[in-house]
Amino acid sequence: MTWTVGIDTSHVVAVGIARDGEPVARVIVDDTRAHAEALMPSVLEACAQAGIALTDVDEFAVGMGPGPFTGLRVGIATAWTLALAGHKPVHGVCSLDVVALQRVLAVPAAGGDA
């Protein structure tokens, strides 16, 4: 079983936890100016929702932008710090790639001989 914490601060503070790629918890703080204050409490709250400790996390994914530098810096620094402290891998993800993948998955496949 693999636990992944996803962090994105390219806009608001967003934290999600997935078990084997399936989402199990999420916390969103709808404030574009509270990244530093809200991120770690959000990570811990998401862990509590998932019923795991932060030490149970196997890997981290972090949104790399685009977005305002200050918000991104908080998310990236936090994800890297947690990963390094726990000797876990961290994966930087372009936020636009995530949006594009969501769009692709939402559109039904074209039928016929297109």
mmCIF file of the C-alpha atoms, coordinates in Angstrom:
data_MODEL
# 
_entry.id   MODEL 
# 
loop_
_atom_site.group_PDB 
_atom_site.id 
_atom_site.type_symbol 
_atom_site.label_atom_id 
_atom_site.label_alt_id 
_atom_site.label_comp_id 
_atom_site.label_asym_id 
_atom_site.label_entity_id 
_atom_site.label_seq_id 
_atom_site.pdbx_PDB_ins_code 
_atom_site.Cartn_x 
_atom_site.Cartn_y 
_atom_site.Cartn_z 
_atom_site.occupancy 
_atom_site.B_iso_or_equiv 
_atom_site.pdbx_formal_charge 
_atom_site.auth_seq_id 
_atom_site.auth_comp_id 
_atom_site.auth_asym_id 
_atom_site.auth_atom_id 
_atom_site.pdbx_PDB_model_num 
ATOM 1   C CA . MET A 1 1   ? 0.000   0.000  0.000   1.00 0.00 ? 1   MET A CA 1 
ATOM 2   C CA . THR A 1 2   ? 1.400   3.398  -1.016  1.00 0.00 ? 2   THR A CA 1 
ATOM 3   C CA . TRP A 1 3   ? 0.345   6.627  0.679   1.00 0.00 ? 3   TRP A CA 1 
ATOM 4   C CA . THR A 1 4   ? 0.886   9.816  -1.324  1.00 0.00 ? 4   THR A CA 1 
ATOM 5   C CA . VAL A 1 5   ? 0.468   13.368 -0.056  1.00 0.00 ? 5   VAL A CA 1 
ATOM 6   C CA . GLY A 1 6   ? -0.220  15.934 -2.763  1.00 0.00 ? 6   GLY A CA 1 
ATOM 7   C CA . ILE A 1 7   ? 0.360   19.616 -2.062  1.00 0.00 ? 7   ILE A CA 1 
ATOM 8   C CA . ASP A 1 8   ? -0.566  22.483 -4.368  1.00 0.00 ? 8   ASP A CA 1 
ATOM 9   C CA . THR A 1 9   ? -0.226  26.123 -3.397  1.00 0.00 ? 9   THR A CA 1 
ATOM 10  C CA . SER A 1 10  ? -0.334  27.631 -6.866  1.00 0.00 ? 10  SER A CA 1 
ATOM 11  C CA . HIS A 1 11  ? -3.590  29.358 -5.890  1.00 0.00 ? 11  HIS A CA 1 
ATOM 12  C CA . VAL A 1 12  ? -5.263  28.341 -2.628  1.00 0.00 ? 12  VAL A CA 1 
ATOM 13  C CA . VAL A 1 13  ? -3.855  25.801 -0.180  1.00 0.00 ? 13  VAL A CA 1 
ATOM 14  C CA . ALA A 1 14  ? -4.788  22.319 -1.371  1.00 0.00 ? 14  ALA A CA 1 
ATOM 15  C CA . VAL A 1 15  ? -3.690  19.057 0.225   1.00 0.00 ? 15  VAL A CA 1 
ATOM 16  C CA . GLY A 1 16  ? -4.812  15.613 -0.797  1.00 0.00 ? 16  GLY A CA 1 
ATOM 17  C CA . ILE A 1 17  ? -3.948  12.096 0.274   1.00 0.00 ? 17  ILE A CA 1 
ATOM 18  C CA . ALA A 1 18  ? -4.211  9.036  -1.918  1.00 0.00 ? 18  ALA A CA 1 
ATOM 19  C CA . ARG A 1 19  ? -3.860  5.367  -1.079  1.00 0.00 ? 19  ARG A CA 1 
ATOM 20  C CA . ASP A 1 20  ? -2.564  3.409  -4.061  1.00 0.00 ? 20  ASP A CA 1 
ATOM 21  C CA . GLY A 1 21  ? -3.586  6.274  -6.335  1.00 0.00 ? 21  GLY A CA 1 
ATOM 22  C CA . GLU A 1 22  ? -7.163  6.537  -5.018  1.00 0.00 ? 22  GLU A CA 1 
ATOM 23  C CA . PRO A 1 23  ? -8.063  9.770  -3.190  1.00 0.00 ? 23  PRO A CA 1 
ATOM 24  C CA . VAL A 1 24  ? -9.032  9.287  0.453   1.00 0.00 ? 24  VAL A CA 1 
ATOM 25  C CA . ALA A 1 25  ? -8.734  12.749 2.027   1.00 0.00 ? 25  ALA A CA 1 
ATOM 26  C CA . ARG A 1 26  ? -8.486  16.386 1.077   1.00 0.00 ? 26  ARG A CA 1 
ATOM 27  C CA . VAL A 1 27  ? -8.275  19.765 2.728   1.00 0.00 ? 27  VAL A CA 1 
ATOM 28  C CA . ILE A 1 28  ? -8.691  23.056 0.893   1.00 0.00 ? 28  ILE A CA 1 
ATOM 29  C CA . VAL A 1 29  ? -8.159  26.434 2.499   1.00 0.00 ? 29  VAL A CA 1 
ATOM 30  C CA . ASP A 1 30  ? -9.809  28.984 0.265   1.00 0.00 ? 30  ASP A CA 1 
ATOM 31  C CA . ASP A 1 31  ? -7.410  31.808 1.067   1.00 0.00 ? 31  ASP A CA 1 
ATOM 32  C CA . THR A 1 32  ? -4.783  32.922 -1.423  1.00 0.00 ? 32  THR A CA 1 
ATOM 33  C CA . ARG A 1 33  ? -2.783  34.755 1.253   1.00 0.00 ? 33  ARG A CA 1 
ATOM 34  C CA . ALA A 1 34  ? -2.497  32.179 4.048   1.00 0.00 ? 34  ALA A CA 1 
ATOM 35  C CA . HIS A 1 35  ? -0.183  29.588 2.545   1.00 0.00 ? 35  HIS A CA 1 
ATOM 36  C CA . ALA A 1 36  ? 2.452   29.708 5.287   1.00 0.00 ? 36  ALA A CA 1 
ATOM 37  C CA . GLU A 1 37  ? -0.070  29.641 8.120   1.00 0.00 ? 37  GLU A CA 1 
ATOM 38  C CA . ALA A 1 38  ? -2.440  27.051 6.673   1.00 0.00 ? 38  ALA A CA 1 
ATOM 39  C CA . LEU A 1 39  ? -0.295  24.477 4.890   1.00 0.00 ? 39  LEU A CA 1 
ATOM 40  C CA . MET A 1 40  ? 1.097   22.312 7.723   1.00 0.00 ? 40  MET A CA 1 
ATOM 41  C CA . PRO A 1 41  ? -2.189  22.270 9.681   1.00 0.00 ? 41  PRO A CA 1 
ATOM 42  C CA . SER A 1 42  ? -3.865  21.217 6.417   1.00 0.00 ? 42  SER A CA 1 
ATOM 43  C CA . VAL A 1 43  ? -1.358  18.398 5.867   1.00 0.00 ? 43  VAL A CA 1 
ATOM 44  C CA . LEU A 1 44  ? -1.924  17.136 9.409   1.00 0.00 ? 44  LEU A CA 1 
ATOM 45  C CA . GLU A 1 45  ? -5.709  17.443 9.062   1.00 0.00 ? 45  GLU A CA 1 
ATOM 46  C CA . ALA A 1 46  ? -5.649  15.444 5.811   1.00 0.00 ? 46  ALA A CA 1 
ATOM 47  C CA . CYS A 1 47  ? -3.556  12.749 7.509   1.00 0.00 ? 47  CYS A CA 1 
ATOM 48  C CA . ALA A 1 48  ? -6.094  12.606 10.339  1.00 0.00 ? 48  ALA A CA 1 
ATOM 49  C CA . GLN A 1 49  ? -8.962  12.287 7.816   1.00 0.00 ? 49  GLN A CA 1 
ATOM 50  C CA . ALA A 1 50  ? -7.099  9.398  6.158   1.00 0.00 ? 50  ALA A CA 1 
ATOM 51  C CA . GLY A 1 51  ? -6.369  7.775  9.511   1.00 0.00 ? 51  GLY A CA 1 
ATOM 52  C CA . ILE A 1 52  ? -2.602  7.833  9.090   1.00 0.00 ? 52  ILE A CA 1 
ATOM 53  C CA . ALA A 1 53  ? 0.362   9.546  10.705  1.00 0.00 ? 53  ALA A CA 1 
ATOM 54  C CA . LEU A 1 54  ? 2.652   11.775 8.691   1.00 0.00 ? 54  LEU A CA 1 
ATOM 55  C CA . THR A 1 55  ? 5.350   9.134  9.187   1.00 0.00 ? 55  THR A CA 1 
ATOM 56  C CA . ASP A 1 56  ? 3.164   6.625  7.266   1.00 0.00 ? 56  ASP A CA 1 
ATOM 57  C CA . VAL A 1 57  ? 3.422   8.677  4.056   1.00 0.00 ? 57  VAL A CA 1 
ATOM 58  C CA . ASP A 1 58  ? 5.464   6.967  1.323   1.00 0.00 ? 58  ASP A CA 1 
ATOM 59  C CA . GLU A 1 59  ? 5.882   9.862  -1.127  1.00 0.00 ? 59  GLU A CA 1 
ATOM 60  C CA . PHE A 1 60  ? 5.035   13.484 -1.770  1.00 0.00 ? 60  PHE A CA 1 
ATOM 61  C CA . ALA A 1 61  ? 3.831   15.263 -4.907  1.00 0.00 ? 61  ALA A CA 1 
ATOM 62  C CA . VAL A 1 62  ? 3.958   19.032 -5.130  1.00 0.00 ? 62  VAL A CA 1 
ATOM 63  C CA . GLY A 1 63  ? 2.539   21.495 -7.620  1.00 0.00 ? 63  GLY A CA 1 
ATOM 64  C CA . MET A 1 64  ? 5.320   23.465 -9.309  1.00 0.00 ? 64  MET A CA 1 
ATOM 65  C CA . GLY A 1 65  ? 3.133   26.132 -10.856 1.00 0.00 ? 65  GLY A CA 1 
ATOM 66  C CA . PRO A 1 66  ? 2.514   28.261 -12.683 1.00 0.00 ? 66  PRO A CA 1 
ATOM 67  C CA . GLY A 1 67  ? 1.352   30.530 -9.911  1.00 0.00 ? 67  GLY A CA 1 
ATOM 68  C CA . PRO A 1 68  ? 2.437   33.359 -7.618  1.00 0.00 ? 68  PRO A CA 1 
ATOM 69  C CA . PHE A 1 69  ? 5.996   32.861 -6.429  1.00 0.00 ? 69  PHE A CA 1 
ATOM 70  C CA . THR A 1 70  ? 5.263   33.298 -2.722  1.00 0.00 ? 70  THR A CA 1 
ATOM 71  C CA . GLY A 1 71  ? 2.540   30.647 -2.596  1.00 0.00 ? 71  GLY A CA 1 
ATOM 72  C CA . LEU A 1 72  ? 4.527   28.212 -4.705  1.00 0.00 ? 72  LEU A CA 1 
ATOM 73  C CA . ARG A 1 73  ? 7.622   28.718 -2.571  1.00 0.00 ? 73  ARG A CA 1 
ATOM 74  C CA . VAL A 1 74  ? 5.714   27.741 0.590   1.00 0.00 ? 74  VAL A CA 1 
ATOM 75  C CA . GLY A 1 75  ? 4.313   24.562 -0.941  1.00 0.00 ? 75  GLY A CA 1 
ATOM 76  C CA . ILE A 1 76  ? 7.537   23.463 -2.614  1.00 0.00 ? 76  ILE A CA 1 
ATOM 77  C CA . ALA A 1 77  ? 9.686   24.141 0.446   1.00 0.00 ? 77  ALA A CA 1 
ATOM 78  C CA . THR A 1 78  ? 7.259   22.315 2.717   1.00 0.00 ? 78  THR A CA 1 
ATOM 79  C CA . ALA A 1 79  ? 6.988   19.258 0.466   1.00 0.00 ? 79  ALA A CA 1 
ATOM 80  C CA . TRP A 1 80  ? 10.758  19.010 0.034   1.00 0.00 ? 80  TRP A CA 1 
ATOM 81  C CA . THR A 1 81  ? 11.356  19.469 3.771   1.00 0.00 ? 81  THR A CA 1 
ATOM 82  C CA . LEU A 1 82  ? 8.848   16.756 4.704   1.00 0.00 ? 82  LEU A CA 1 
ATOM 83  C CA . ALA A 1 83  ? 10.279  14.410 2.092   1.00 0.00 ? 83  ALA A CA 1 
ATOM 84  C CA . LEU A 1 84  ? 13.890  14.977 3.129   1.00 0.00 ? 84  LEU A CA 1 
ATOM 85  C CA . ALA A 1 85  ? 13.095  14.657 6.845   1.00 0.00 ? 85  ALA A CA 1 
ATOM 86  C CA . GLY A 1 86  ? 11.300  11.366 6.242   1.00 0.00 ? 86  GLY A CA 1 
ATOM 87  C CA . HIS A 1 87  ? 13.753  10.060 3.613   1.00 0.00 ? 87  HIS A CA 1 
ATOM 88  C CA . LYS A 1 88  ? 10.871  9.832  1.125   1.00 0.00 ? 88  LYS A CA 1 
ATOM 89  C CA . PRO A 1 89  ? 10.717  10.744 -2.563  1.00 0.00 ? 89  PRO A CA 1 
ATOM 90  C CA . VAL A 1 90  ? 9.161   13.999 -3.734  1.00 0.00 ? 90  VAL A CA 1 
ATOM 91  C CA . HIS A 1 91  ? 7.803   14.573 -7.227  1.00 0.00 ? 91  HIS A CA 1 
ATOM 92  C CA . GLY A 1 92  ? 7.332   18.022 -8.730  1.00 0.00 ? 92  GLY A CA 1 
ATOM 93  C CA . VAL A 1 93  ? 4.262   18.256 -10.949 1.00 0.00 ? 93  VAL A CA 1 
ATOM 94  C CA . CYS A 1 94  ? 3.311   21.034 -13.344 1.00 0.00 ? 94  CYS A CA 1 
ATOM 95  C CA . SER A 1 95  ? -0.129  22.221 -12.224 1.00 0.00 ? 95  SER A CA 1 
ATOM 96  C CA . LEU A 1 96  ? -1.220  22.655 -15.846 1.00 0.00 ? 96  LEU A CA 1 
ATOM 97  C CA . ASP A 1 97  ? -0.423  18.992 -16.553 1.00 0.00 ? 97  ASP A CA 1 
ATOM 98  C CA . VAL A 1 98  ? -2.843  17.990 -13.797 1.00 0.00 ? 98  VAL A CA 1 
ATOM 99  C CA . VAL A 1 99  ? -5.601  20.172 -15.255 1.00 0.00 ? 99  VAL A CA 1 
ATOM 100 C CA . ALA A 1 100 ? -4.962  18.730 -18.729 1.00 0.00 ? 100 ALA A CA 1 
ATOM 101 C CA . LEU A 1 101 ? -5.114  15.152 -17.429 1.00 0.00 ? 101 LEU A CA 1 
ATOM 102 C CA . GLN A 1 102 ? -8.391  15.859 -15.622 1.00 0.00 ? 102 GLN A CA 1 
ATOM 103 C CA . ARG A 1 103 ? -9.830  17.178 -18.882 1.00 0.00 ? 103 ARG A CA 1 
ATOM 104 C CA . VAL A 1 104 ? -8.653  14.160 -20.876 1.00 0.00 ? 104 VAL A CA 1 
ATOM 105 C CA . LEU A 1 105 ? -10.115 11.749 -18.322 1.00 0.00 ? 105 LEU A CA 1 
ATOM 106 C CA . ALA A 1 106 ? -13.441 13.617 -18.305 1.00 0.00 ? 106 ALA A CA 1 
ATOM 107 C CA . VAL A 1 107 ? -13.976 13.431 -22.091 1.00 0.00 ? 107 VAL A CA 1 
ATOM 108 C CA . PRO A 1 108 ? -15.347 10.119 -23.377 1.00 0.00 ? 108 PRO A CA 1 
ATOM 109 C CA . ALA A 1 109 ? -13.165 8.357  -25.910 1.00 0.00 ? 109 ALA A CA 1 
ATOM 110 C CA . ALA A 1 110 ? -14.090 8.980  -29.539 1.00 0.00 ? 110 ALA A CA 1 
ATOM 111 C CA . GLY A 1 111 ? -15.813 6.022  -31.117 1.00 0.00 ? 111 GLY A CA 1 
ATOM 112 C CA . GLY A 1 112 ? -15.577 4.691  -34.632 1.00 0.00 ? 112 GLY A CA 1 
ATOM 113 C CA . ASP A 1 113 ? -12.717 5.003  -37.078 1.00 0.00 ? 113 ASP A CA 1 
ATOM 114 C CA . ALA A 1 114 ? -11.671 8.550  -36.295 1.00 0.00 ? 114 ALA A CA 1 
# 
